[in-house]
Amino acid sequence: MDEVPITDAAVRGEMFKGHLIRPDESNPNDLRITDISNMDMKGSIPPRLLNMAMSGMMSKGLVDLNSNLRKLQ
């Protein structure tokens, strides 16, 4: 990105996130959701820090997903 030049002060990373959503075979009114995430931080990050960040993101994501699905009912 031109507006964010590469410097030694930042670590760049890549992230891919996808969802597979399909009807449940045993109950077509329910959905089976598979979340796929792949992160490459492109640098050395302490595992403890990365684990804390990931657990926080996953918890918030599940709460948001649950909230949005309840609105559909």
Beta strands, then each sheet from edge to edge (+ up, - down):
strand 1: 14-23
strand 2: 31-40
sheet 1: 1+ 2-
end
